[in-house]
């Protein structure tokens, strides 16, 4: 927990997620303490997604104006989808006819401002409104576990379940297939999350 005393600092080097206060090591984040040699760190169990240009993300439409949609991409601030970057030609004032509040979309981060506010686009191959399948979520720092070395774990999961699985950079997943196989994929995702909570995972 943040502020937790992790022990004396003598002979210890502070890694990420900890500070030396006086002669003690103090945690600055919630997570799992890890020690490697003389270095003590705290690896987070939960992280917020920070958008980067080019990221593939799954977003949820949270609001709109006459020419803009506001999209939740799991970042500290909602992203903006301008009408000009939407999935189809739309007349001014007709945004809700194309994408309504509650709709989910596959899009890309086009630009990120210094304040971490971002603009997304649906202009590009494969970018679309999500109309089928199911959505799930995994902490962004656990995506490597799901994908596996060289993509092996993800390929194996796709082959065994015959599901289409799109892994977005913001930790959201689109799983499309029959219901039984979608549930199998979700079981694998839940097992990764459960394992991380037990042993901690490096960010």
C-alpha positions as CSV (number, residue, x, y, z in Angstrom):
1,X,0.0,0.0,0.0
2,X,1.2,3.6,-0.6
3,X,3.0,4.8,2.5
4,X,3.7,1.3,3.8
5,X,7.0,0.7,5.7
6,X,9.0,-2.0,3.8
7,X,11.9,-2.1,6.2
8,X,15.3,-0.5,6.9
9,X,17.1,1.2,4.0
10,X,20.6,0.3,5.1
11,X,22.4,-1.6,2.3
12,X,19.3,-1.3,0.1
13,X,19.0,0.5,-3.2
14,X,15.5,2.0,-3.9
15,X,14.0,0.8,-7.2
16,X,10.7,1.9,-8.8
17,X,7.7,2.4,-6.6
18,X,9.6,3.1,-3.4
19,X,11.4,6.0,-1.6
20,X,14.0,6.2,1.1
21,X,12.6,8.3,4.0
22,X,15.1,8.7,6.8
23,X,16.4,5.2,7.3
24,X,13.3,3.3,6.0
25,X,12.1,2.1,2.6
26,X,8.5,3.4,2.0
27,X,6.2,2.2,-0.8
28,X,4.7,4.9,-3.1
29,X,2.2,2.7,-4.9
30,X,-0.1,-0.3,-4.4
31,X,1.5,-3.5,-5.6
32,X,3.8,-6.4,-4.8
33,X,7.2,-5.9,-3.2
34,X,10.0,-7.4,-5.2
35,X,13.7,-7.7,-4.3
36,X,16.5,-8.3,-6.8
37,X,19.9,-8.4,-5.2
38,X,20.0,-5.2,-3.1
39,X,17.3,-3.4,-5.0
40,X,13.8,-3.2,-3.6
41,X,10.9,-2.3,-5.9
42,X,7.1,-2.3,-5.8
43,X,5.5,-3.6,-9.0
44,X,1.9,-2.2,-9.6
45,X,-1.0,-4.5,-9.8
46,X,-3.1,-1.9,-11.6
47,X,-2.0,0.8,-14.0
48,X,-3.8,3.5,-16.0
49,X,-3.4,3.5,-19.7
50,X,-1.4,6.5,-21.1
51,X,-2.1,7.0,-24.8
52,X,0.6,7.2,-27.4
53,X,0.2,8.1,-31.1
54,X,-0.4,5.1,-33.2
55,X,-1.9,3.0,-30.4
56,X,-4.7,0.6,-31.3
57,X,-7.5,1.1,-28.7
58,X,-11.0,0.0,-27.9
59,X,-13.1,2.9,-26.8
60,X,-16.6,3.5,-25.5
61,X,-18.7,6.5,-26.7
62,X,-19.6,8.5,-23.6
63,X,-21.0,11.7,-25.2
64,X,-21.2,13.8,-28.3
65,X,-21.8,17.2,-29.7
66,X,-22.9,18.3,-33.2
67,X,-19.5,17.4,-34.6
68,X,-17.4,15.5,-31.9
69,X,-17.7,12.2,-30.0
70,X,-16.1,11.9,-26.5
71,X,-14.5,8.4,-26.1
72,X,-13.5,6.6,-22.9
73,X,-10.2,4.8,-23.8
74,X,-9.3,4.0,-20.1
75,X,-6.9,7.0,-19.9
76,X,-7.1,9.8,-17.3
77,X,-9.0,11.9,-19.8
78,X,-11.6,11.1,-22.4
79,X,-10.4,11.1,-26.0
80,X,-12.0,13.2,-28.8
81,X,-13.2,11.7,-32.1
82,X,-13.9,14.5,-34.5
83,X,-16.6,14.1,-37.1
84,X,-14.0,14.3,-39.8
85,X,-12.2,11.2,-38.4
86,X,-15.4,9.1,-37.8
87,X,-16.3,5.9,-39.5
88,X,-18.6,7.4,-42.1
89,X,-19.6,10.7,-43.7
90,X,-22.0,12.5,-41.4
91,X,-23.9,15.8,-41.6
92,X,-23.3,18.4,-38.9
93,X,-25.6,17.5,-36.0
94,X,-26.0,13.9,-37.0
95,X,-23.3,12.3,-34.9
96,X,-25.6,10.1,-32.9
97,X,-27.0,8.5,-36.1
98,X,-23.5,7.0,-36.7
99,X,-22.2,6.4,-33.2
100,X,-24.5,6.6,-30.1
101,X,-23.7,6.8,-26.4
102,X,-22.7,3.3,-25.2
103,X,-21.4,2.1,-28.5
104,X,-17.9,0.5,-28.5
105,X,-15.3,1.2,-31.3
106,X,-11.9,0.0,-32.5
107,X,-9.9,3.1,-33.2
108,X,-6.3,4.5,-33.2
109,X,-4.8,7.3,-31.2
110,X,-3.9,10.0,-33.8
111,X,-2.3,12.6,-31.5
112,X,-1.6,13.2,-27.8
113,X,-1.3,16.7,-26.2
114,X,1.1,17.6,-23.4
115,X,-1.9,17.3,-21.0
116,X,-2.3,13.7,-22.1
117,X,-5.6,14.5,-23.8
118,X,-5.8,12.6,-27.1
119,X,-7.5,12.5,-30.5
120,X,-8.6,9.2,-32.0
121,X,-9.4,8.2,-35.6
122,X,-11.5,5.6,-37.2
123,X,-9.9,6.2,-40.6
124,X,-7.8,3.1,-41.3
125,X,-7.9,-0.6,-42.1
126,X,-9.9,-2.6,-39.7
127,X,-11.1,0.3,-37.6
128,X,-14.8,0.0,-37.0
129,X,-17.8,0.0,-34.7
130,X,-17.9,-3.2,-32.7
131,X,-21.2,-5.0,-33.4
132,X,-20.6,-8.6,-32.3
133,X,-18.7,-10.7,-29.8
134,X,-17.7,-9.6,-26.3
135,X,-15.3,-7.1,-24.7
136,X,-13.0,-7.8,-21.8
137,X,-10.3,-5.9,-20.0
138,X,-6.8,-6.6,-18.7
139,X,-4.4,-4.2,-16.9
140,X,-2.2,-2.8,-19.7
141,X,1.0,-4.0,-18.0
142,X,-0.3,-7.6,-18.2
143,X,-0.7,-7.6,-22.0
144,X,2.7,-9.2,-22.5
145,X,1.5,-12.2,-20.4
146,X,-1.5,-12.6,-22.6
147,X,0.3,-12.3,-25.9
148,X,3.2,-14.5,-24.8
149,X,6.8,-14.7,-26.1
150,X,6.7,-14.0,-29.9
151,X,2.9,-14.0,-29.7
152,X,2.8,-17.7,-28.9
153,X,0.2,-17.7,-26.1
154,X,-2.2,-15.5,-28.1
155,X,-1.8,-17.6,-31.3
156,X,-2.4,-20.8,-29.3
157,X,-5.5,-19.3,-27.6
158,X,-6.9,-18.3,-31.0
159,X,-6.3,-21.8,-32.5
160,X,-7.8,-23.7,-29.6
161,X,-10.9,-21.5,-29.4
162,X,-11.4,-20.6,-33.0
163,X,-12.0,-17.0,-31.8
164,X,-11.0,-13.7,-33.3
165,X,-9.1,-11.9,-30.6
166,X,-8.1,-8.2,-31.0
167,X,-5.8,-7.1,-28.2
168,X,-5.8,-3.3,-27.9
169,X,-2.9,-1.3,-26.4
170,X,-5.2,0.1,-23.7
171,X,-5.8,-3.3,-22.2
172,X,-9.2,-4.0,-23.7
173,X,-9.9,-7.0,-25.8
174,X,-12.5,-7.8,-28.5
175,X,-13.3,-11.5,-28.6
176,X,-15.5,-12.7,-31.4
177,X,-16.7,-16.3,-31.8
178,X,-19.3,-18.6,-30.5
179,X,-20.4,-18.2,-26.9
180,X,-18.7,-21.3,-25.4
181,X,-15.3,-20.4,-27.0
182,X,-15.6,-16.7,-25.9
183,X,-16.1,-18.0,-22.3
184,X,-12.9,-20.1,-22.7
185,X,-10.9,-17.1,-23.7
186,X,-12.3,-15.1,-20.8
187,X,-11.2,-17.9,-18.4
188,X,-7.6,-17.6,-19.7
189,X,-7.7,-13.8,-19.2
190,X,-9.0,-14.2,-15.7
191,X,-6.3,-16.7,-14.9
192,X,-3.6,-14.2,-16.0
193,X,-5.2,-11.5,-13.7
194,X,-5.5,-13.9,-10.8
195,X,-1.9,-15.0,-11.1
196,X,-0.6,-11.5,-11.3
197,X,-2.5,-10.6,-8.1
198,X,-0.9,-13.5,-6.3
199,X,2.7,-13.1,-7.3
200,X,3.0,-9.6,-8.7
201,X,4.2,-8.7,-12.2
202,X,6.9,-6.3,-13.3
203,X,5.5,-3.2,-15.0
